[in-house]
């Protein structure tokens, strides 16, 4: 186990660190001692040649404290207002803490639409690359003050996984309020045992991750394991560890057995296919026949019109859609070369008939293999 960790960490120079609300929450809304300790660790890592990007929660918690609000906020406007109040203080606390160590910070607030748009996605990557080159710490949070359900990441765990892909991180460290992933909920069972190493995402691993949360957090262990699944799919190892533990980041990078280490999947997605699989939301579905299913899953082929049985939804050229079989099982997701109206006209036809029916034929394929992500066993099943 120790050798595995050391081998993983030996190649980790660019690190994405995510800190959850449950770690940051204290009597003053934000736990300033915890933040100072984490910043001290991060500053030490930067001084030792590591490049860091920080995804942090805490704006809503800080805003609630400022407004003397206890309990959960009930409406989206209340959450957005609390975030607007708390975000400034959150950044001020981080900025002052990093300044003690001679480091500057940069605030980046994002919504899902910022990373689903390819040009903005590339702009974010270039900006983050420049900040890391300057040894400035990018501090990223969801733009809760403007985000609505359609453009929300859902959890900062999901946001962090997407940023890890954007910066091509060597390691994703997810700091939470418990020691790591247990085989059952440690808040319920005294027999719960920590799982130190995860080689692959089995049914047992999926079942061990619950959605139970603290009063400050939102996603629970389930969202953290889903984030680990996403980053390991592109070859990024992930460690879920206790954020309140003193010198936790230093200990992790020294190879100490802290938390749960998720190893990268052997069959990895490239950055573009990760973007298709985990960032884009399907605008429709293509129901395909058994021949097309076999061609996609077993032969590595593109999707041709002849294999499409039906079309669900309205979408444009270039939009992401899911490919499903007759039983509704999601098999793949990809970017279409024709809009929904055109596909309805050419479904079931040979490629030689496309021009005759549509009056043009820009592509033989409805979805080219290069723009498609295939479901791999249970790892991505019904998650795309």
N, C-alpha and C positions, 0 to 999 in steps of 0.2 A: 504493500500500500504506500509506504513512504517513498519507494523508488518511483512509483507511478506519479505521485505528486511532484516529485523533484523533476522528473522528465517533462511534465506539463509546464511547470513554472520556469524551467530553463529557457524556454522559447517565448515567454510572455514579456513583452516590452510595452505594448499598447494595451491599456486596461480600461474597461468600462466598469465603473462602480455605481451601484444603485443603492440608495438609502431610503428605507421606508418610513412612513409616518410614525409607526409604533416605536422605531428606534429613536426618533428625534423628539418625541413628546415628553415634556417635563412639567414641573409645577408652574413655570413661567410660559406655558404654551410650548415653547421650544426648550429642550434640555441643552443649555449652553455648554455645560461641561462635556457632554457627549460629543457635541459638534466640535469643540476645541480639540478633543482627543482624536477624532477622525481626521480633522484638518492637519493635526500634527503628523499623523501617520502618512497622509497623502503628500504633504510637503516633503517629508523624508524620502518618499519613493521618487518624487520628481527630482530631488537633489541627487538621487542615485541612478538617474538616467531613464526612468520610466515616464511614459506619456499617459496622462490621465484625462478621462472625461467623466463628469459626475452627473448622474440623473438623480434628482432629489425630490421627495415629497415634502410636505410640511407647511405649504402655504395656507391651506384651509384650516389646519390645526392652529396655526399662529393667528389667523384672522378671527377665529372663534374666541380665542383667549382675549384678544384685544376688545372684543365686543361683549365679553363676559357671558358667552353662550355655553351652556353645558348640554350634553346629549347630542344626538345626531341631527344634522340639518335635514329638513324634509323636502325642500324643493330645489330645483336647479338654480333659480335666481339667488336663493340664499347661499348655495355653495359657491356660485360665481362671485357674489359680493364678498364672502369671507375670503376667497382666494385673492381678490383684488386688494383687500386690506392687508392680508398676510404676506403676499409675495414680496413686497418691498422690504419688509422687516427680515424675511428669510434671507434675501440676498445681502442685506446690510450685515447680518450676523456672519454669514459666510465670508463676505468681503473683509470685514475687520479681522476675522480669525486668520485668513490666509495672509493678510498684510503683515501680521506678526512674523511671518516666515519669509517675507520678501516676495510674495507671489500675488499676481493680479488675477482677477476672475472676470468672466464674461457671461452675461445672462442670455439664454436662448429659450424662448417660449414657443411651443409647437402645437399644432393640431394635426390630426390624421391626414387632412388634405395636403399638408405641407410635404409629407413623405410619399403620398400616392401620386402626386404630380411629378413626373420624371425630371423636369427641369429644376423644380424647387428642391427635389431630392439631391440632385447633383450640386446645387448651390450650397445646401446644408453641409454636404461632405467636404466641399472646398473650404468653407468657412471654418469648420472644425479642424481640418488639416492645418490651416494657417495658424489657428489659435494654439494648437499643440506644438507647432514649430516654434512659436514665440514663447513657449512655456507658460502660457496663460491657461487657467483652469476653466474650461467651458462648464457652466452649471445649467443643466437642462431640466425643464419642468413642462408639464402640459399647460397650455394656455387656457386654464379653467374659466377665465373671465369671459371668453367668447365661444368656447366649445359647446356644441350641442351633441345630442346622441349620435347624429350622423357623422360627425367629425371628431369624436372622442376616441382615444386609444383604448379606453375601458379601464385599464390599470397602468400605473407607471412601470410595472413589470413588463408589460407589452411594449411600452414606449422604449424602455431600456434595451429590450431585445432588438428592436428595430435600429436603434442608434448603434448598438454593437456591430450590426451588419454594415451600417453606413460607414463607420470608421475602420472597418476590417480589424476589429479588436483581436488580440491574442488571448484574452481572458476576460470573462464576465464575472464580477463578484457582486452577489446580491445579498446585502446586509438586511437582516430581519430581526424580529424580537425573540426568536427561539434559536436553538443550536444548529438546526438544519432539518433535513427530512427524516421523519420517524416512520416506522412501519405501521403505526396507528397514531391517533391524536394524543399527544402527551398531556394535554389538558383534561383528557377524559380517562385515560388508562395509565396506571402507574407501571404497567408492564411494557410500555412503549420503548422501543430501542432505536437509537440513532442509526441511520444508514450512512456509513462513511463514504461509500463509493457506488456509483451507478454506471454500469457499462452500457445498458440499453433500456429503453422505455417499455417495460413489460406491463401486463395487466395489473400485476401486484404493485408496481411503482405508481401507476396511475391511481389505483385505489387508495394508496397510502396518503396521497395529497388531498386534503379536504379544503373546502371553501370557508371554513371557520375563520373568523377574524377577531382582532382586538377591537376595542372601542375606537382606536385611532386609525387602524388599517382598513383596507377595503377588499383586497383580493384573496387574502389567506394563502396557505401553502399551495393551493391548486394553481393560482395564477403564476406563482414563482416556478413551479415545475413546468408549466406550459411555456414560460419564458426560457427555461433551460432547454426544453425540447427544441425550441426555435433556433437558439444560437448553436446548439450542438449539431443541428442539421446542416450547418455551413462550416463546421469544423472548429467552432469556438468552444473551448471547455468552460464550464460554469461551476462556481462554488457558491453555495448558499450557506451563510455563516451568521453568527450572533453579533449584531452591530453594536451592542452595548458592552461587549467584552473589551477590556483595556488592551490596547496595541493589537487589535484583531487583524488589521491590514498588514502590519509588519510581520506578525506571526504567520499569516497565510503565505506571504511571499518568501518567508524563510523555510517553507515546506512543512510546517507543523500540521498535524492532523486535526484540523478544525473544520466543523461543518460537514457538508456533503459535497463531494466532487462528482460532477457529471462529465463523463468523457465524451469527446466528439464522436459522432456517428461515422462509421466507415464509409458509407455511401453519402457523399456530401453534395449539397446544392451550391452552385455558384451564386454570386451576388445578385445577378439578374433574376435567376429562378427563385431565389429566396424572396425577392421583391414581389414577384408574381404570386408565390405561394402564401406568404404571410402578411403582406402589406395591402394588397389590392382586394377590394370586396367585389364578389361576383355580381354582375349586372343581369345575369340570366343563366339558363341551363340548357344544355344540349343533351337530349336523350339519344344514346347510341346503341347499335345492335351488337350481337355477340362477336361478329366478325371484326368490327372496329375495336371492341374491347380487347380482343386478343392481339390485334395489331398494335395497340397502344401499350399494353402491359407486358406482352411477351416478345414483341418484335421491335419495339422502339420506333414505331412509325408515327407519321403525322396523321391528323384527322382529316379524312377526305369526305366530300359530300355524300358519297354512296353509303357511308356508315351512319349517317344521322337519320334518326327516326322522327324526332319532333323537336320543336324549339319552344322554350318558355321564357317570357320576358321580352322587353324591348331594349335593344342595345345598339351601339354604333360600332363601326370599324375600329379596331384597336382596343375595345373594351374587354375586361376580364370576364370569362364565363366558366361555369363548372361543367364538366362532362360526367354524366351519370348513366348507369345501366338501367335496364327495364325495371329493376327493383328499387331504384332510387339511391343506390350506393354511389357515393362520389368517387370517381376514378382519377380525375385529373382536373387541373385548372389551367387556362391559357388565354392568350390574347387572340381575338378573332380577326380574320382577314376580310370578313364581310359583315354587314350589319344584319340584324335579326330578320328584317323583311326580305333581304336577298337570300339568306340561308333557308327561309321557309320555301322559297321558290326552287332552290336547287337541292334540297335535302333528298337523299336517296338516289341522286343522279350520278352518272360517271362524270369525271372531270371534263371530258370532251364535249359535254352538253352545256357547260357553264356559260360559255359565250353565246350560244344559241338562245338560252333562256334569259340571260341578263343583258345581252347586247355588249358585254365586255367580259374579259377574264384576266384579272390582275394576278390571281394566284390559283394554283391547283388545289392548295390545301385550305380548309376552313381554319385550322389551327396548325401552324408549323411546329415541328418537334422542338425547335430552338426556343419557342415562345410558350412552352408547355411544361408543367410540373406534374409528374405522375405520383399518385398515392403509393406510398411504400408500406406494405403490410399494415400494421396497426399504428405505425408511428404518426402518420398524418391522417389516418382514417376519419372522415367526416369533420376534420378540423380545417380543411381548405375551403 
